[in-house]
Amino acid sequence: MPNKQLKPTSMKDFLEACQQSSDFVTIELSFMLTAQTTFKLSYYKTLINKEMLNLSIRSLQQVEPSHSLITIEEIVSHIPIEGTHITDQIETAQLSVLKGLVLVHSDEVPERYALVPITSNEGLRTSNDADEEFSVVGPKVGFVEDIDINLKLIRLQLNTPDLIIKEISAGSISKTKVSLLYLKDAANQENVAKIEKRISALNFDVIFDTTQLDQLIADNSFTPFPLFITTERRDRVVYSLVLGQVAVICDGSPYFITGPTNLFDFFLSPEDYYTPWLLGSFFRLIRIFGVAFSLLATAMYVAVITFHYDIIPKELLGRLIYSRQSVPFPPIIEALFLEITVELLREAGARLPSRIGQTLGIVGGIILGQAAVEASLTSNVLIIIISLSALASFVTPIYKMSNAIRFLRYPIILLAAIWGSLGIALGICFLLVHLSQLRSLGYPYMSPFFPLHTKDLNDSIVRSSYTQINSRPSYLKPVTSLRYKPKKATIKRDFDEE
């Protein structure tokens, strides 16, 4: 079925739009220059099988025209690829190119196109699951270390000539291939030019991974918060491109980075959009609550036990006194001891093989926790709080944001030990001031709340229905703000069977 979303009305306009992307190639069949008709091959090199393409070209080189005019039927008869066919439908030909077929065409023979099916599945493995961003519902396709395969995965999802790919070389020694992706009708060209300029201007020797670029091109390197989203999921990258963001990946890395971003993008999971909006909003609120609990729970325990024990209910106060009566350390030492122990277990589990790491995390946590209580090094209540705090830190979908929350717990705990609840309030104030000053490609990190963009609140803390999130975020200044018309997208077309 022809793709009604293709904007070019002629093949010339379509090819010109495709040629803006660095992975689109058009070559002339030079061996036919003696004839009056010159044919061209146009294709996306990330989608085709190069060996089959070379085989087709070698077969075409054996064509010996019997007259000055060569017909497209004669061309097709010499291509040893099953499924090669001729069409006069422009939209069918355009859609086929976007799907990975090779287009054989000539300016002298308009509206007659040969389509050669030499799409490639080489290198695509079945085990490229998104392990770090696993979700129960939805696709689980992740990226691999081959940049061409990753670009193919994106193109197979976005069948439009508006998807532009630019190639940049980074690293004075490594000369690493870096690809910049964006949607022409969505992304602000200032954002594209800004990222391209920052990558091109890098004075760095070797680029090993895209996560290095994240740090090198970020607006602020003195912050624990990530300013670009790092993801291994195809659906998250595609959704970012549709919203008007820019995606970057380098060769040898299975991770994309996307930006500009705001703080609340790091609490969004693709799974939110695969479930009803009420459930998606509920799970998103649970994540935000979990992050707040992980950040403040231990600090509140230290503040209450040290300064504000009078606010504890009498029924609970007795149990707290009993659990701490034999602990020789002040609450701050007790809390830091357990926090560091949990971090050691987590780091050790991450560095060991998966099965051994899981065993170490479970058995080690149980044994150490029980031994710490029996040795009067800590209280039972604090073990429960630390365990829940560590568990809550895992609800963040983006690993880098989870690391930032883990790091920020320690200064807030120290402030709570010095000034109690006042210290926690000061820590939160400093944190909000820092967040309000952060920028991602020059855009406010706290958007859409600071500055306030009421139209963008529909997909921030909560996820509204699809009829309410049909616009791209206004703070990104997209070329076109409307993604789709909600009335047409949600219309119910029910037909009675005859």
C-alpha positions, 0 to 999 in steps of 0.5 A: 500500500502506498505510503500517504505520508511521503511528502515529495510529489515527484521522484526528483523531489524524493531523491533530492530529499533522500540525498541530504542523508549521508547513507543515501547513494546514487551511482550511474551505470557508466558502462552504458554511457555509449548508449543514449539512455543512462540508468542510475542506481539509488539506495540506502547503503545501510539497508542493502546487501553489498555483495548482492549489489556488486553481483547485480552490477557485474551482471549488468556490465555484461549487457551489450545493447543491440541498439542505442536505446536500452529499455528498462525491461532489458536491464531487469532481464540481466539482474539475477535477483529473484523478485526484481520487478518494474513499476510505474507507481511513484509512491510504490517506488519511493516506499520500496526505497525506504524499505531497503530496495534498490531503485533503477531509474533513468531521467530519459524514461520517467515513471518507469522504475525497476525495484531490486530486492537486495535488503540485508539481514547480515549482522542482525542478531537475535540476542540484541535485547535491551538488557539494561532497559528491560520492559515487560510490555512492548518491543525489546529490540536493542542496538549492537556495536555495529553502527550500520546495523544500528542505523538500519534498525532506525530506518526500518522503523522510520520509513521517511525521507525526512530522516536525515543522517549526517556522518562526522569524524571524531577523535584525532587518533581514532577517527571514529565514525559518528552519525547524527540523526534527526527528522527534517520536519521536526528537529530545530536546525539550530539544535542540529547545527549546535551538536554537529559543531560541538562534535566537529570541534572536539580536540580528543584523541580516541572516542571509544563510546557514545557515552564519552561524547555525552560528557564532551559535548555537554553544556556543564561537566560539573554536575552529577546529572546527565544532560543527554539521555543514553539508551540502548532501546530502538523505540526510545530513540525513535520516539525522541526523533519524532518529538524533535530531538537529535540522536547521536551514535558512534561506531563501536557503541551500542548506545545512542544519546539524544537531546536536548532533554529535561529532567523529567525525560529520565523518568519516562519509560517506553512501557508508559506508552504501551499501557493505558494512560491511567496505568502509565501515569500511575507507574510514572508517579511511582517512579518519581516517588521512589526517587524522592524516597531513595534520596531523602529516606536515610537523611530523614532517619538521621535527622529525626534520631539526632534532633527531632526524636520528639516527633516520633509517636510513642508507640514507635519511639520505644521500638527505636530506642530498643533497636539502638540501645546497644549501638555505640555509634551516632546515627550518621556513622551508622547510616554511612556504614550501611550505605557504603556496604550496600554500594560495595555489594552493588558494585561487586555484583555488577562486576561479577558474572551475572549468576554469581553477582545475583547470589552475592547480592542476595546472600551477602546482603542477608548475611551482612545485615544479620551480622551487623545487627547481632554485632550491634553495629546498626539497628533493625529499623535503619536496615529496613530503610536502607534496603527500601532506599536501595530498592527505590533507586532501581526504579529509574529507567535511565542508569545514569540518573540512578547513579546521580541519585545514589551520589546525592544521598551522601551530601544530604545525609551529612547535612541532615547530621549537621542541621537536621531537617534544616539541613535537608531543606537546605540540601533540597534548595541547593539542588533545585537552584542547581537544576534550574541553572542546568542547560541541555544544548542551551535549553532549561533542564527544568522545563516544562516547569521552569520556565512554565510551559503549560502545553507540555505538562500533559506528558511530564509527571503524568502521561495523558491520553494520545488525544492530549499528547499529539504535539511536540514539546514547545520548549524544543522549538520544533519545525512543526509542532503537530505530530498527528491530528487526534480526531483522525488518529482515534476515530473508530471505523467499524464496518458490518460484515456483509 
